[in-house]
């Protein structure tokens, strides 16, 4: 996962582009961000708040994102 993230960041830099980061707080917002990125064929950064991580846990969030 970290290598894929690094790859997309380096590619964006080479192409003078950015990668959007979206704050997510539940399954619906995660699915919306992921589905929109897939439709657009673009990478995104899924950015949960500290409270969301505490409430749901890292493992649960990862499973939701990987869906």
N, C-alpha and C positions, 0 to 999 in steps of 0.2 A: 504494500500500500504506500509506504513512504517513497519508494522509488518511482511509483506512478505519479505521485504528487510532485516530486522534484522534476520529473520529465515534463509535466504540463506547465509548471512554473518557468522552466528554462525555455520551453517552446514559446510561451506567451511573451517572454522577454525578447527572444530573437525576432518575433513578429511584431514587436511594439504593441502588444495587446494586453488586456487585463483579464483576470478571472474574477467573476462576481462571487461575493461571499454573502450568504443569506442566513440571518438568525432564525433558528427553528426552535419550537417549544413543545411540539407534540407530533404524533404520527401523521396527522393531516398536513401539517406544514412541511414535514420531511418529505412526504410523498409528492406534494405539489412541487417542491423545489427539484427533486430528483426527476420526476416525470417531465417537467419543463426543460430541464437540461438535456435529457435524453432526446426529446423531440427536436430540440435545437442543435443537437450534436455538439454541445459545448460542455467543457468541464465547469464545475462549480465547487465552491468551498461551502460545506454545510457547517454552520457555526452555531452550536448550541450555547445557551447561556450557562453560567456556573450553576444557577438554580436548577436548570433542566438536567444537567449532568448529575447533580446531587439527588434530584427527585427520581430520575429514571435509571441512572447508573450507566457507566461507560459501555458495558457489554450489551445492554438493552438498546442503547442508542446505535451502536455499531450494527447490530442485527437489523434495526429498523432502516438504517441507511442502505445497507447491502440488500435488504428486502428480497 
